[in-house]
Amino acid sequence: MVKQKDAVFSAVCAVRGSTEFSSAVELTKEERSAVQASLIAGFQGGNIAFQGDATDTTKLTSYVSGLV
């Protein structure tokens, strides 16, 4: 099971195609959507540590929005 901060970093790296960042990453709307979709899938699949209800899509979407 992956920690949330590691999952966010991995998702951003996958979307950006890099693991090297010289400053804070500002995602475009499309990149942000892709990162959020990846995280939601990870939470629902049980791959990312989460103590809430991963089946409640509305709450999960709101939660993930705050992570990104």
C-alpha positions in Angstrom: 0.0 0.0 0.0 1.3 3.4 -1.0 1.3 6.5 1.2 -0.8 9.4 -0.1 2.1 11.8 -0.5 4.0 9.2 -2.6 0.9 8.5 -4.7 0.5 12.2 -5.5 4.2 12.6 -6.4 4.0 9.5 -8.6 0.9 10.7 -10.3 2.4 14.1 -11.0 5.6 12.5 -12.3 3.6 10.2 -14.6 1.5 13.1 -16.0 4.6 15.4 -16.4 6.8 12.6 -17.7 9.6 13.6 -15.3 10.8 13.1 -11.7 13.0 16.2 -11.7 11.4 19.5 -10.8 13.4 22.7 -10.1 10.5 24.5 -8.5 6.9 24.1 -7.4 4.8 22.3 -10.1 1.8 24.2 -11.5 -0.5 21.8 -13.3 -2.7 22.7 -16.2 -6.4 21.9 -15.8 -6.0 18.8 -18.0 -2.9 17.6 -16.0 -4.8 18.2 -12.7 -7.7 16.1 -14.0 -5.4 13.3 -15.0 -3.6 13.3 -11.6 -7.0 13.3 -9.8 -8.3 10.5 -11.9 -5.2 8.4 -11.2 -5.5 9.0 -7.4 -9.2 8.2 -7.3 -8.5 4.9 -9.1 -5.8 4.2 -6.7 -8.0 4.9 -3.7 -10.8 2.8 -5.1 -8.5 0.0 -6.0 -7.1 -0.1 -2.4 -3.6 0.7 -3.7 -3.3 4.0 -1.7 -3.7 4.3 2.1 -7.1 5.7 3.0 -9.1 5.3 6.1 -12.3 6.8 4.7 -15.0 5.3 2.5 -13.4 4.9 -0.9 -16.8 3.9 -2.4 -18.3 7.4 -1.8 -17.2 9.0 -5.1 -18.5 12.5 -4.2 -16.5 12.6 -0.9 -13.5 11.0 -2.4 -13.4 13.4 -5.3 -13.6 16.3 -2.9 -10.8 14.8 -0.8 -8.5 14.2 -3.8 -9.1 17.7 -5.0 -7.6 18.9 -1.7 -4.5 16.7 -2.2 -3.6 18.0 -5.6 
